[in-house]
Amino acid sequence: MKKVSTAAAKQKRNVSEEQLTIGLDLGGRSSWNCVLDERGEVLLEQRVARLRKPIDR
């Protein structure tokens, strides 16, 4: 396993300080997800279809 250097871990990232809320509605045939900003405004809302067949592992 490769060790992560402390210099790489301390790098600053260009990430907004805004807090987001993510909601999931898991349904039988499809699911919905929604992302809200701090003011409660919808940034993203989308439906995701379920797979018809389970994935063999």
Backbone as ProteinMPNN parsed JSONL, in Angstrom:
{"seq_chain_A": "MKKVSTAAAKQKRNVSEEQLTIGLDLGGRSSWNCVLDERGEVLLEQRVARLRKPIDR", "coords_chain_A": {"N_chain_A": [[0.837, -1.164, 0.0], [0.598, 2.2, -0.833], [1.993, 4.97, 0.785], [0.468, 7.999, 1.713], [1.717, 11.17, 1.172], [2.358, 13.77, 3.57], [2.603, 16.319, 2.579], [1.134, 16.284, 0.202], [-1.369, 15.778, 1.234], [-1.935, 18.122, 2.586], [-2.394, 20.039, 0.696], [-4.043, 22.88, -0.655], [-7.354, 23.038, -1.762], [-9.468, 24.108, -4.397], [-12.265, 24.674, -3.373], [-15.608, 25.452, -2.789], [-16.898, 27.178, 0.057], [-19.491, 26.835, 0.67], [-22.255, 25.161, 2.138], [-23.85, 22.148, 1.283], [-26.871, 20.27, 0.842], [-27.863, 16.971, 0.457], [-30.335, 14.883, -0.79], [-31.928, 11.694, -0.891], [-34.256, 9.58, -2.479], [-35.189, 6.484, -2.389], [-36.614, 4.246, -4.473], [-38.816, 1.599, -5.745], [-38.788, 1.086, -8.581], [-37.419, 3.237, -9.577], [-35.186, 5.876, -8.511], [-34.737, 9.028, -6.827], [-32.668, 11.921, -6.683], [-31.58, 14.867, -4.982], [-30.093, 18.058, -4.747], [-29.485, 20.652, -2.577], [-28.785, 24.125, -1.94], [-27.403, 26.345, 0.617], [-29.474, 28.138, 1.018], [-31.69, 26.705, 0.471], [-32.36, 26.433, -2.133], [-32.919, 24.573, -5.088], [-30.341, 22.901, -6.606], [-29.791, 20.7, -8.173], [-31.791, 18.15, -9.451], [-32.74, 14.918, -10.037], [-33.876, 11.944, -11.696], [-33.138, 8.534, -11.294], [-32.919, 5.562, -12.925], [-33.49, 2.203, -11.886], [-31.405, -0.719, -12.13], [-32.376, -3.408, -14.196], [-31.616, -6.022, -13.847], [-29.836, -7.774, -11.348], [-26.341, -7.27, -10.675], [-23.972, -9.742, -11.319], [-21.61, -11.081, -9.093]], "CA_chain_A": [[0.0, 0.0, 0.0], [1.397, 3.404, -0.948], [1.752, 5.953, 1.838], [0.141, 9.339, 1.232], [2.614, 12.131, 1.804], [1.669, 14.839, 4.288], [2.599, 17.509, 1.719], [0.005, 16.142, -0.725], [-2.605, 15.84, 2.005], [-2.157, 19.485, 3.069], [-2.601, 20.962, -0.413], [-5.322, 23.572, -0.653], [-8.212, 22.731, -2.9], [-10.356, 25.195, -4.783], [-13.596, 24.178, -3.061], [-16.476, 26.469, -2.21], [-17.194, 27.003, 1.479], [-20.932, 26.695, 0.803], [-22.749, 23.865, 2.586], [-24.875, 21.568, 0.434], [-27.673, 19.185, 1.402], [-28.187, 15.988, -0.567], [-31.42, 14.001, -0.388], [-32.156, 10.52, -1.738], [-35.531, 8.879, -2.345], [-34.942, 5.189, -3.014], [-37.886, 3.613, -4.802], [-38.785, 0.254, -6.297], [-38.392, 1.076, -9.99], [-36.472, 4.33, -9.82], [-34.818, 6.673, -7.339], [-34.552, 10.451, -7.088], [-31.734, 12.626, -5.805], [-31.775, 16.304, -4.998], [-29.038, 18.802, -4.075], [-29.926, 21.988, -2.178], [-27.756, 25.0, -1.392], [-27.676, 26.808, 1.986], [-30.737, 28.877, 1.035], [-32.768, 25.776, 0.176], [-32.614, 26.441, -3.573], [-32.574, 23.313, -5.744], [-29.247, 22.987, -7.568], [-29.876, 19.541, -9.056], [-32.817, 17.167, -9.119], [-32.775, 13.981, -11.149], [-34.386, 10.589, -11.518], [-32.181, 7.508, -11.689], [-33.606, 4.277, -13.091], [-32.822, 1.032, -11.315], [-31.009, -1.778, -13.052], [-33.406, -4.448, -14.274], [-31.052, -7.291, -13.449], [-28.714, -7.588, -10.416], [-25.008, -7.531, -11.209], [-23.329, -10.931, -10.765], [-20.274, -10.804, -8.531]], "C_chain_A": [[0.891, 1.239, 0.0], [1.007, 4.409, 0.136], [1.474, 7.316, 1.202], [1.045, 10.328, 1.946], [1.813, 13.23, 2.487], [1.624, 16.11, 3.454], [1.416, 17.448, 0.758], [-1.316, 16.273, 0.018], [-2.932, 17.258, 2.453], [-2.382, 20.496, 1.95], [-3.976, 21.599, -0.315], [-6.078, 23.21, -1.916], [-9.112, 23.922, -3.159], [-11.8, 24.726, -4.626], [-14.378, 25.296, -2.393], [-16.738, 26.146, -0.738], [-18.689, 26.791, 1.719], [-21.308, 25.275, 1.219], [-23.869, 23.408, 1.666], [-25.614, 20.483, 1.201], [-28.069, 18.269, 0.263], [-29.258, 15.055, -0.021], [-31.597, 12.88, -1.388], [-33.518, 9.933, -1.429], [-35.381, 7.575, -3.111], [-36.268, 4.473, -3.222], [-37.702, 2.244, -5.408], [-38.277, 0.211, -7.724], [-37.403, 2.17, -10.338], [-36.206, 5.057, -8.512], [-34.646, 8.116, -7.774], [-33.449, 10.967, -6.179], [-31.906, 14.117, -6.021], [-30.642, 16.958, -4.215], [-29.547, 20.217, -3.827], [-28.748, 22.805, -1.689], [-28.174, 25.454, 0.003], [-29.014, 27.534, 2.111], [-31.937, 27.975, 0.768], [-33.151, 25.762, -1.299], [-32.137, 25.123, -4.172], [-31.481, 23.56, -6.779], [-29.332, 21.869, -8.597], [-30.975, 18.63, -8.547], [-32.904, 16.216, -10.299], [-33.293, 12.621, -10.732], [-33.336, 9.617, -12.038], [-32.928, 6.186, -11.75], [-32.797, 3.159, -12.442], [-32.42, 0.078, -12.408], [-32.096, -2.854, -13.044], [-32.916, -5.784, -13.718], [-29.922, -7.04, -12.454], [-27.386, -7.926, -11.093], [-24.428, -8.762, -10.516], [-21.945, -10.576, -10.262], [-19.555, -12.068, -8.255]], "O_chain_A": [[1.848, 1.306, 0.77], [-0.176, 4.659, 0.366], [2.163, 7.729, 0.269], [1.132, 10.328, 3.174], [0.721, 13.582, 2.039], [0.698, 16.907, 3.604], [0.762, 18.464, 0.525], [-2.278, 16.823, -0.518], [-4.101, 17.569, 2.68], [-2.544, 21.686, 2.22], [-4.952, 20.947, 0.058], [-5.501, 23.094, -2.997], [-9.472, 24.655, -2.237], [-12.476, 24.421, -5.609], [-13.856, 26.0, -1.529], [-16.792, 24.98, -0.348], [-19.106, 26.589, 2.859], [-20.747, 24.304, 0.713], [-24.743, 24.198, 1.309], [-25.056, 19.854, 2.1], [-28.551, 18.725, -0.774], [-29.116, 14.503, 1.07], [-31.436, 13.081, -2.591], [-33.898, 9.799, -0.265], [-35.438, 7.561, -4.341], [-36.959, 4.136, -2.261], [-36.576, 1.772, -5.571], [-37.425, -0.615, -8.052], [-36.635, 2.04, -11.291], [-36.921, 4.87, -7.527], [-34.435, 8.395, -8.954], [-33.305, 10.512, -5.045], [-32.318, 14.569, -7.09], [-30.267, 16.478, -3.145], [-29.987, 20.898, -4.754], [-27.816, 22.265, -1.094], [-29.194, 24.997, 0.52], [-29.62, 27.546, 3.183], [-33.079, 28.43, 0.83], [-34.151, 25.151, -1.677], [-31.076, 24.616, -3.807], [-31.671, 24.335, -7.716], [-28.984, 22.066, -9.762], [-31.073, 18.372, -7.347], [-33.117, 16.646, -11.433], [-33.167, 12.205, -9.58], [-32.724, 9.842, -13.082], [-33.5, 5.739, -10.755], [-31.567, 3.181, -12.453], [-33.017, 0.061, -13.484], [-32.663, -3.164, -11.997], [-33.698, -6.574, -13.188], [-29.104, -6.153, -12.698], [-27.333, -8.776, -11.982], [-24.39, -8.831, -9.287], [-21.197, -9.857, -10.924], [-18.419, -12.042, -7.782]]}, "name": "protein", "num_of_chains": 1, "seq": "MKKVSTAAAKQKRNVSEEQLTIGLDLGGRSSWNCVLDERGEVLLEQRVARLRKPIDR"}
